[in-house]
């Protein structure tokens, strides 16, 4: 059968299969390393806090300060990505964050820890939204939720593997006179630099540069997928995005989804230590369990969304389950039920993540998409500063993380409500993006357009 006679579904399947083999694994590996380097501070919290004299609030602040640099440079970084190209800019991001992570091994006091966490945020700014946008260039819109789900699988796998790896590296305490937590930063920063070199020299910049795509496949992507637009980025597009109420609705929803996740991520080993009364290394190993559960939930939900076409009720149900599960776990008084509750909270986030990201990426068009994605991601990740710091303050005041976790469960419940408002708006604007994932809808600064994928 000639290529031009292929049905859209067959064409998309062929493109997706090639993207799955050539592009997605590299981007996934980058995301994997990113989350290990971002979250390893939670595993080393105990011994590092003891060596540096940190309170729980000081640790929570340090974990959250990452997002000061991240937020300040997220949109500028994405604009730079659009100007110089995704491949070059993503490689640059990875080199700098790997170097800063390795420098964390040199921390001597609370101040230098705070400074380096801010610098790590600056270095990593733009990677996540850049990776999402880069995949949107290569993937047919109908299959974008599936691609994002595959990419986001790297996150719980990274947190699970990172918990095991980092806990193992803590056992190097005293080797060559270095504390185990210093070895963690020194060794876990290096892979980012190595992968950056591969991305820079081997990854194609855009579909038209890929020798492994046919001319028909390149044309199909040019007609249907998100296109790289270097002509309309800047202050004008940023102001246009900031004037759209829908952008702030997406951003507020993402904030409520993320705040519980980041609090759990950075304090999970502390929570495990409280519940099971074990040391830092053992707590790190146990911390892998909620992330394993999250990985399973993410796979199941992604398949269900693609099969049913529904986004709205999947996301609403997952956020409600996260709120109820975390609340029951905290109030149970049983360590095993408590960890199950935390697992439900983490899994709720991972279950909605890919669907949420795909919705944002498909709603906005052209240069506005770059800025809107970065703005939503930046505001949502502000929760990474607020959540851990608030949880640390509450732990210092009460001696426990329980009250703080109940607050985070409340944010999950708010997210369930906001998801419904978000999709009600989307239905009004686009004729049902919540119930038809095959529909590609683009909102520009002044209009809404829709076309079949």
N, C-alpha and C positions, 0 to 999 in steps of 0.2 A: 504494500500500500504506500502511495507517495506521502511524503511528509505533510503536504498541504491538505491532504484529505483526512488527516487525523482530527478526531473530535477534540473540542477544547479540554475535555477531561483527560484524554489520552496525552495531549500535548503537555498539560500541566503535570501529569504523573511522570512523564519523561524528564521534564525540567527539574522537578522536585527530587527525583532519584539522583540526578547528577549533582545538584546542589547539596544533597544529603551526604554524598561521598567526597566532594571536593572543597566545599566552603564551610558547612556547618560544623564539622569536627574541630576545625582550627579555631573558629569563633567560640565554640563551647569550651575548648581548653583554656582560652583566654579568660572566659567568665569563671571557670573553675579556679584558676590561679588567683583571680581578682578577689573572690570571696574568701579564699584561704588567707590571703594577705590582709584583708580588711577585718576579718573576724577572729584571727588567731589570738588577739589580745584578750578575748574572753576566756580562752583555755588557760592562758598563763596568768590570769588575774590574781590568783592566790599567791604564788611565789613572788611575782613581780611587785604586788602591793606590799608584801612583807619586806622586800628588799628596799623599796623606795619610800615606805611609810605612807601609803595611800589609804584614805578612808574609802568607804563604798561610794560616797558622793563624788570624791575626787576621781575615782576610777571611772564612774559613769560619765563624768564630764569629759574625761580624757577620751573615752570611747566615742562620745558624741561629737567632740571637737573635729573629728574627721570631716563632719558634714559642713563645718564653717568653710573650709577650703573647697570642699566639693560643691557646695551651693554657689559660692562666689564665682567659681570658674566653670560651672557646668554649661551655661549658655554660650559664653565666649569660646569654650572648647568646641562645642558643636558647630558654631559658626566657622571656626578655623577648619574643622573637619570638612565642611562643605566647600571651603575655598581650596584647600590643598589636596583633598582626596582622602577617602576613608582609610585606605591601606596605609598610607604614610603616617597619618595622624594617630591611628590606633597603635601603630608600632612605637611612635614617640611616647604615647601615654604609658605603654607597658614598660619601656626602658626607665622612665622616671619613677614610676611607682615601685618597680623592683629595687631601684637604688635606694629610695627612701625607706622601704621596708628593711633592707639590710642595715641601714643606719640606725634603726631602732635598737639594734644590739648594743649601741654605744650610750644609751640613755643612762643618766646618773641621778636624776631627780625629777620631781613632779613637773617643773617648768619645761625641761627639755623634752619630756614625754608629750606634754601638751603641744609644744611647737612642732614636733615631728608628726603628731597625729593630724594637725592642720595641714602640714606640707604633704602628707600622704593623700589627704582629700583633694588638694590642689593637683597633685600628680595624676590621680585617678579620674578626675572630673572629665566627663564626656565619654568615658568608655562604654558604660551600659547603654545610654541612648544611642551612641554611635554604632554599637553592635546591632541594636534593634533596627536602626535605619539602614545599615549595610545589608542585613538580611532581607529587608523589604525590597531592595534593588534586585535581588536574585530570586525571589519567591513569588509564584502566582498568588494573588490576594486571597483566593479561596482557601489555600493551604497555609497561609501565614500563621493562623493560630497554632497549627500543628508544628510549624518550624519554630515558633517562639516557645512552644512547650518543650520541644527537644532542647533548645538553647537553655531554657530555664531549669531543665533537669540538672544542669551543671551546678546549680546553686545548692540544692539539698545534698547532692552527692559530694560537693566540695565541703559543705559543713560537716557531713558525716565522716568523710575521709579525713578532713582537716582535724576533726576532734581526735581521731585515732592517731594520725601522724604527729600532731602537735603533742599529744600526751606521751607518745613514744620518745619524741625529742627531749621532752622534759627530763627523761631518765638519763640524759647526757650531762646532767648537773655535775659540775666539777671537772669535766674533761677540758684539758688545757687551761684550767683555772677559770673557766667561764661558767656562769650560772646556766641552768638548763633553758630558761626562758630567753636568754641571749642567743643561744644556739638556734632556737626556733626562728627568730627574726633573720638571723644570718643566712640560714639554709633555705628558708621558705621564700626569700626575696629573689633568689637567683633564677628560678625557672621563668619568671616574667621577662627577664632580659633575653634569655635564650629564645623564647617563643617570638619575641618582638623581631629578632633578626630573621626568622623564618617568614613571618608575615610580610616584612618589608621586601624581601627578595623573591618570594615565591607566590604570594597571593595576588590574583588579578584584581585590578582596580574596579572594574565594572563588567557587566555581562558581555558587552561588545569586544572586550579584550580577551575573553575566554575561548581558547582554541577548541575546547571540548564541548561547546554548544554549537548546534547547527545554526545556519542563517535563519531558518524558520523559528527556532527557539529564541534566538536573539530578538527577532522582530516581535514575537509574541510578548516577551517581557517588556519590550519598549512600549507596547500598546497597553499593557494591563498593569504592570508592576509600578511601584513607587519609583520615580525618576530622580536622579541627582540633579539639583538645580543650583548652579553657582552664580546666578545673575540677580537674585532678589533677596539675599540675606542681609541682615544688619539691623540697625536701630529701628527702621521702619517696620520690618517684619516682627520684631520683638514687641513693639508698641501695638501692632495690629493684633497679635496673639493675646496680649495683656488686656485688650479691650473686649475680648470675647468672653461672655459669662460661662460658656460651655467649658472653656479651658480651666477656669477656676473651679467649676463643679468637678471636673475630672481630677484636678489637683487636690481638692479637699477630700474627695473619696480615697485617693491614693494615700494621703496622709493618714487617714483613719485605718486603712488596711495595713500600712507599714509600721505604725508606731508600736503595736504589740509584737510584731515580728522582730524588730531591732532590739526591743527590750529583752525578749526571749533569747535572741542570738548572743548578746553580750553577757547576759546573766545566767544562762542555762547551767554552766558548770557550778556557779554559786548556788543556784536552786537545787541542783543535784546534791551538792555537798551538804546543804541544809537538811534535805529530806533523808539522805542515806548515811550521813555522818562519815564521809570518806574523804581522802586526800585529793589533791589537785589532779594527779595523773589518773586515778580511778574515776573521779568525777568526769574527766574528759572522755574516757572510754564509754561511760554510761550515757553521756550526752549524745552519742552517735545514734541512739535509738529513735528519738523523735524525728531526726532527719531522714532515717530509713523509712519511717512511716510516711513522711511527707513526700518522698520520692514515689512511693507506690500510689498515693492519692493523686499526685500530679499526672501520672501516666493514665490512670483510670479516668480522671476528669477530662483530660485532653481528648481521649477517644470518644467519650460521651458527648462532648460539645460538637465535635466534627460529625458524629453520627446523627445527632438530633437537630443540629443547627441552632440550639438554644444557648444563649449566653446569660441572659438576665437571671433566670431562676437557678442556674448552676452557681452563679456568683452570690446571689442572695442566700441560698441554702448553705453554702460553705462558710460565709461570714457568720451566719446565725449559729451554725454548729461550732465554729471556733469560739464564739462568745459563751455559749452554754458549756462546752467541754472544758474550757479553761476555768470557768467559774466553779464547776463541780469539782474539778481536780484540786483547786486551791482550798475549797471548803471541806473537802473529804477528811483531811487529817491522816490519810493513808499515803505513804510515799509512792507506792506503785500506781495508785489512782491519780496522784498528783502529776506524775510523769506522763501518764496517759492524757491528762488534761492539757498539759503543755504541748504534747504531740498534736492534739486536735487544734490548738491555737496555731502552731507552726504550719500544719497541713492546710488549714483554711487559707492562709496567705498564699502558699504555693499553688493551691488549687485554682485560685482566681487570677494569679499573676499573668499567665500567658494570654488569657482571654481579655483581660483588661488592656494589656499592652497592644494586642492586635486591634482592638477597638479604636484606641487612640491613633494608632498608625494609619488606619484606614479612613478615619473621619476627616483628617486635615490634608490639604493638598499643597504641593510645590514647596516653596521656601517656607511657608507657614508651618508645614509639617515638622521641619527641623527645629524651629523655635518652640512650637507647641509641645512636642515630645520632651524637649529639654526642660521647658518650664514646668510641665506636669511632674517630670521625674525629680526636678530640683525641689519643688515645694513638698512633694511626697516624702523625699528623703530628709527634709527638715525634721521629721519625726525621729530620725536617727540621733539627733542632738537632744531633743526634748525627752524622748522615752527613757533611754538609759540613765540620764541625769536625774529625772524625777524618781525613777525606781531606786537609784542609789540614795537619794535624799530620804526616801521613805524607809529604806532598809536601815540607814543610820539612826533614824528617829524611833523606829519600832523594833529593830533587831531582826526583822524578817522581811522577805520579799512578797508575802501574801497579799497585803493591802494594795501594793503597787500592781500586782498581777490582776487583781480584780478591776482596777481602773483600766488596764489594758483590755480586759474582756469587754468593758463598756464601750471602748473605741471600736472593737469588732462589731458590736451591736449597732452602733451608729453607722458604720460602713455598710451594713446590710440595708439600712434605710436609704442611704445615699445612692447605693447601686440602683435601687428602684427608681429614684428620681432621675438619675443619669440616663437610664435606658428609656424612661418616659419621654425625656427630651429628645433622645436619639430617634425614637419612633415617630415623634411629631415632625422632626426635620427630614428624615430619610425614608419614611415608609416602612420601618421595621428592621433596623440593623440587629436588634436583639433576637429576632427569630429567623433571620436569613443571613448566615455568614458568607454566602456566596455573593452578596451584594457589596460592591466597592463604592463607598460614599466618601466624597471629599468636600470639606468645608473650607472655603477661602475666606479672606478677610471680609468680603462683601456678599458672598453667595454660597449656596449649597448645590452641588451637582452630584449626580449618581449615575452609575453605569454598571452593566453586568460584567462580572469577572469572566 
